Amino acid sequence: MAGKIKGITIEIGGNTEPLQNALKDVNKRSNDLTKELKDVERLLKFNPG
């Protein structure tokens, strides 16, 4: 019978700085988009049209 995998640990032995920078950029853009969507939602509540 097959058992269940409870966890996997992966170790990367390399330079992850470019990946970290890319993820920071993705997080920043995501936060900016969230702020814009909140503004749109607020404006729609103000003037439902």
C-alpha positions in Angstrom: 0.0 0.0 0.0 1.1 3.5 -0.7 1.7 5.9 2.2 0.8 9.5 2.4 3.5 12.2 1.9 3.4 14.5 4.9 5.9 17.0 3.8 8.6 17.8 1.3 11.7 20.0 2.0 13.7 21.3 -1.0 17.0 23.0 -0.5 18.3 25.2 -3.3 22.0 25.7 -3.3 22.2 28.7 -5.6 21.7 32.4 -5.9 18.1 33.1 -5.2 18.4 36.9 -5.2 16.9 37.4 -8.7 13.9 35.2 -7.7 13.5 37.2 -4.5 13.6 40.5 -6.4 11.0 39.2 -8.8 8.7 38.1 -6.0 9.1 41.5 -4.3 7.9 43.1 -7.5 5.0 40.7 -7.8 4.0 41.5 -4.2 4.2 45.3 -4.8 2.1 45.1 -7.9 -0.4 42.9 -6.1 -0.7 45.4 -3.2 -1.0 48.3 -5.7 -3.8 46.5 -7.5 -5.6 45.7 -4.2 -5.5 49.5 -3.3 -6.9 50.4 -6.8 -9.7 47.9 -6.5 -10.6 49.2 -3.0 -10.8 52.7 -4.5 -13.1 51.5 -7.3 -15.3 49.7 -4.8 -15.5 52.8 -2.7 -16.4 54.9 -5.7 -19.1 52.5 -6.8 -20.7 52.7 -3.4 -20.6 56.5 -3.6 -22.2 56.6 -7.1 -23.8 53.2 -7.9 -24.8 54.6 -11.3 
